[in-house]
Amino acid sequence: MPKKIVFFGTPEFAVPSLDALVSGGFDIAAVVTATDKPAGRGHAMTPSAVKKYALAHGIPVLQPEKLRDPEFVDTLRSIGADLFVVIAFRMMPEIVWAMPPLGTFNLHASLLPKYRGAAPINWAVINGETETGVTTFFLSHDIDTGDIIDRVAAPIYPTDCVGDVHDRLMELGARLTVATVHKIFDGTVTRQPQSALLAGIQPTPAPKIFRETCLIDWNRPAEEIHNLIRGLSPYPAAWAPLSLAGEEAKPIKIFSSEVTDLPSESTPGTVTIDGDRLLVDTATNRLSLLSIQPPGKRRMSTPELLRGLH
C-alpha cells in the first residue's frame, strides 16, 4: 500500500512543492490550508493558492480555524497519514506534528539555522546577504529549530528584489521537498541537530513584516535603504512620505532604486529632481528612485512620473 502524505501550506510559495509531489506519484491524502479570506475591492471570499490547486486536482481540503480543535484532530488522525509535509504554514501544536509515524518536516526558505522566523527571504535581502537557500527539517517544540534533513544554497544577486529570490527558492524548494520525501520513505534520511552548525552560523531573527518595518529612514546609509527597498519589492513595498514638486508630502511606495556616486548635500529625505532622475539625500550618497507608486495611482517608472508632474 502506498504511503500517505498530508500537505500543510497556504500561499503560492507552497504550490510548486505540492505539484511536484502530485506529479511524482505520491499519495496526497489531504491538504490543510488557511480559511478563505476576503480579497479585492469587493472583499469576495478567496481561497488560498494551495486550496485552488488541491480542488483542481481532486485532493480533499481541510481548513480548520484552530489546529487544536478536537474535531479537526480526529479527522486528521482518521486519515492515517504516514508523513506530514509543511510549507509556508502557521505554527503547529505538538498534537498535530507528532501524529504521523514518519514525522513532520518543514521546508524553510533559508539556510538554517540562519534566518529563523516568518519572513526569511525578505530579511536575507534587507540585510544585504549574497547567499540564501532552502532547508528541510523535522518539526520540534521551538520554531525553526528541529533537526536538519537537507539544505541547498542559492545566490542572491545584486540586482535581485525579494520577488526574484522568492521565485528562485520556490522552484528549488519543490525539488528539495521531493528529494526529502524519497529519503524518508526509503529509510535513508539523516538528521543533523542545528546545534552542530551553530559554531559557524549565527542565527538571525526573521520576524513578520509590518507596515512600520517598511518605512524608510533616510538617516540611514544609502546602501542600507537600497537593500530595504529590494527586500520589500514587489510586496509589501518600502514607503516614505515624500514631497514632489513642492506638493505636500505624501506616502509613496518605492519598488526599485540605485545608489549614486553623488554625496548627499542636504538634510536626509530631501528630494531633488535632476533631469529624469528623482534623487533623495541619505546619510551617505543620494539614492535614485527608479520605480514608485504615489497614493491612488499605479506603479510607474520615475521618468513617467516626472513627465506627469511637468
C-alpha positions in Angstrom: 0.0 0.0 0.0 1.5 3.4 -0.9 2.4 5.7 2.0 0.1 8.6 2.6 1.0 12.3 2.9 -1.0 15.2 4.3 0.3 18.5 2.9 0.1 21.7 5.0 0.5 25.0 3.2 -1.2 28.2 2.1 0.5 30.7 -0.3 1.8 30.4 -3.8 5.3 29.5 -2.5 3.9 26.1 -1.4 2.2 25.2 -4.7 5.2 24.0 -6.8 6.2 21.6 -4.0 2.7 20.2 -3.8 2.6 19.9 -7.6 6.0 18.2 -7.6 4.7 15.6 -5.1 1.5 15.0 -7.1 3.4 14.7 -10.3 5.8 12.4 -8.6 3.0 9.9 -7.9 2.9 10.4 -4.1 -0.4 9.8 -2.4 -1.6 13.2 -1.1 -4.4 12.1 1.1 -5.5 15.7 2.1 -4.4 19.3 2.1 -4.6 21.5 5.2 -4.7 25.2 4.4 -5.9 28.6 5.8 -9.6 29.5 5.7 -10.8 31.6 2.8 -10.1 35.3 3.2 -11.8 38.4 1.8 -9.8 40.0 -1.0 -10.1 42.7 -3.7 -12.3 45.7 -3.8 -15.4 43.6 -3.4 -13.9 41.7 -0.5 -15.1 38.4 -2.0 -14.1 35.3 0.0 -11.0 34.0 -1.8 -9.4 30.5 -1.3 -5.6 30.2 -0.8 -3.3 29.2 -3.7 -2.9 25.8 -2.2 -6.6 25.2 -1.9 -7.1 26.2 -5.5 -4.5 23.7 -6.6 -6.0 21.0 -4.4 -9.5 21.4 -5.7 -8.3 21.4 -9.3 -6.7 18.0 -8.6 -9.4 16.4 -6.6 -7.5 16.5 -3.3 -9.6 16.7 -0.1 -9.2 20.1 1.7 -9.3 20.8 5.4 -9.5 24.4 6.7 -9.5 24.4 10.5 -9.7 27.8 12.3 -7.8 26.2 15.2 -5.3 23.4 14.8 -6.1 22.1 18.3 -9.8 21.7 17.5 -10.8 18.2 18.6 -12.9 17.6 15.5 -10.0 18.6 13.2 -7.5 16.5 15.2 -9.8 13.4 15.0 -10.4 13.9 11.2 -6.6 14.2 10.7 -5.9 11.1 12.7 -8.6 9.1 10.8 -6.7 9.8 7.5 -3.9 7.6 8.8 -1.1 9.5 7.0 2.5 8.3 7.3 4.1 11.7 6.9 3.1 15.4 7.1 4.8 18.0 4.8 4.6 21.6 5.9 5.4 24.6 3.7 4.6 28.2 4.4 2.0 27.4 7.1 1.4 28.6 10.6 2.9 27.3 13.8 1.7 23.8 14.6 0.9 22.3 18.0 2.6 19.0 19.0 -0.7 17.2 19.0 -0.6 17.6 15.2 3.1 17.5 14.2 3.8 14.4 16.4 0.9 12.5 14.9 2.4 10.7 11.8 4.7 7.7 12.4 7.4 9.1 10.0 7.2 12.5 11.4 6.5 16.0 10.1 9.0 18.0 8.1 9.0 21.7 7.1 10.6 23.3 4.0 12.1 26.6 5.2 13.3 29.4 2.9 16.7 30.0 4.4 19.9 28.0 5.2 19.0 27.1 8.8 20.0 27.8 11.5 20.2 31.3 9.9 17.1 33.4 9.5 14.6 31.7 11.7 11.1 33.2 11.6 8.2 34.2 9.3 10.0 36.3 6.7 13.4 34.7 5.9 13.6 35.7 2.3 12.8 39.4 3.0 15.4 39.7 5.8 18.1 38.0 3.8 17.8 40.6 1.1 17.2 43.5 3.5 20.5 42.6 5.3 22.4 42.5 2.1 23.2 38.8 2.0 24.7 37.3 -1.2 23.5 33.8 -0.5 20.5 32.1 0.9 18.8 28.7 0.3 16.2 26.2 1.4 16.3 23.7 4.3 14.1 20.7 5.2 14.0 19.9 8.8 11.8 17.8 11.2 9.5 19.9 13.4 10.1 20.1 17.1 8.9 22.2 20.0 10.6 25.5 19.2 10.0 27.3 15.9 12.6 26.5 13.1 15.0 24.6 15.5 14.4 21.0 14.6 16.9 18.5 13.2 18.0 19.4 9.6 17.5 16.8 6.9 19.0 18.7 3.9 20.0 22.2 2.7 20.5 23.6 -0.8 22.2 27.1 -1.3 21.1 29.7 -3.8 22.7 33.1 -4.8 21.2 36.5 -4.1 22.3 38.7 -7.0 22.9 42.5 -6.5 20.0 43.2 -8.9 17.6 40.9 -7.2 14.5 42.0 -5.4 12.7 39.8 -2.9 10.3 38.6 -5.6 13.2 37.3 -7.7 14.7 35.4 -4.7 11.2 34.1 -3.7 10.6 32.6 -7.2 14.1 31.0 -7.2 13.7 29.4 -3.8 10.1 28.3 -4.7 11.4 26.1 -7.5 14.5 24.9 -5.7 12.3 24.1 -2.7 10.0 21.9 -4.8 12.9 19.7 -5.8 14.2 19.5 -2.3 10.8 18.6 -0.9 10.5 15.6 -3.3 14.1 14.5 -2.5 13.4 14.7 1.2 10.2 12.6 0.9 12.1 10.0 -1.0 14.8 9.8 1.7 12.2 9.5 4.5 10.2 6.8 2.6 13.3 4.9 1.6 14.7 5.0 5.2 17.9 6.8 4.1 17.1 10.1 5.8 19.7 11.5 8.2 19.1 14.1 11.0 21.6 16.8 11.9 20.9 18.8 15.0 21.1 22.5 14.4 23.4 22.9 17.4 26.1 21.2 15.3 26.0 24.1 12.8 25.8 27.0 15.3 29.5 27.3 15.6 29.8 28.6 12.1 26.3 30.2 11.6 24.8 33.0 13.8 21.0 32.6 14.0 19.3 35.7 12.7 15.7 36.6 13.6 13.4 37.0 10.5 10.2 38.4 12.1 7.0 39.1 10.3 7.0 42.2 8.1 4.7 45.0 9.3 3.9 48.5 7.8 6.4 50.2 10.2 9.1 47.7 9.0 8.6 49.2 5.5 9.0 52.8 6.5 12.3 54.2 5.1 14.6 56.2 7.5 16.5 58.5 5.2 19.1 59.0 8.0 20.4 55.5 7.2 23.2 54.9 4.6 22.1 54.8 1.0 23.2 51.1 0.6 21.0 50.1 3.6 18.0 51.9 2.3 18.6 50.4 -1.2 18.6 46.9 0.3 15.4 47.6 2.3 13.7 48.6 -0.9 14.9 45.4 -2.7 13.9 43.3 0.3 10.3 44.5 0.2 9.7 44.7 -3.5 7.3 44.0 -5.1 5.3 43.3 -1.9 4.5 44.8 0.5 6.9 47.6 -0.7 9.0 50.1 1.1 7.4 53.6 1.6 8.2 57.1 2.8 6.4 60.5 2.9 8.0 62.5 0.1 7.3 66.0 -1.2 7.3 66.1 -5.0 7.4 69.4 -7.0 6.6 71.5 -3.9 3.5 69.5 -3.0 2.6 68.4 0.5 4.5 65.2 1.5 2.5 62.0 0.6 3.3 58.4 1.4 4.9 57.0 -1.7 5.7 53.3 -2.3 9.2 52.7 -3.7 9.9 49.5 -5.6 13.4 49.9 -7.0 16.4 52.3 -6.5 20.0 52.8 -7.3 22.8 54.1 -5.1 24.5 57.0 -7.0 28.1 58.3 -6.6 26.7 61.7 -5.6 27.3 62.6 -2.0 24.3 63.9 -0.1 24.3 67.7 0.3 21.1 68.4 2.1 19.0 67.0 5.0 18.3 63.3 4.6 14.9 62.9 2.9 15.4 66.0 0.7 14.1 65.3 -2.8 15.9 66.7 -5.9 14.7 66.4 -9.5 17.7 66.1 -11.8 16.5 65.7 -15.4 14.6 62.4 -15.5 16.0 61.3 -12.1 14.4 61.6 -8.7 17.2 61.8 -6.1 16.8 61.6 -2.3 19.5 62.6 0.2 20.5 59.9 2.8 23.2 59.7 5.5 25.8 59.0 2.7 25.1 59.2 -1.0 22.0 60.3 -2.9 19.6 57.5 -3.8 18.0 57.5 -7.2 14.4 56.2 -7.1 13.6 54.2 -10.2 10.1 52.8 -9.7 7.5 54.3 -7.4 3.7 54.5 -6.8 2.1 57.6 -5.4 -1.1 57.1 -3.4 -4.1 56.4 -5.6 -2.1 55.8 -8.7 -0.4 52.8 -10.3 3.2 51.8 -10.1 5.3 53.7 -12.7 8.9 54.5 -13.6 10.4 57.7 -12.3 10.7 59.3 -15.8 7.0 58.6 -16.4 6.0 60.2 -13.0 8.2 63.3 -13.7 6.6 63.7 -17.1 3.2 63.8 -15.4 4.5 66.4 -12.9 5.8 68.7 -15.6 
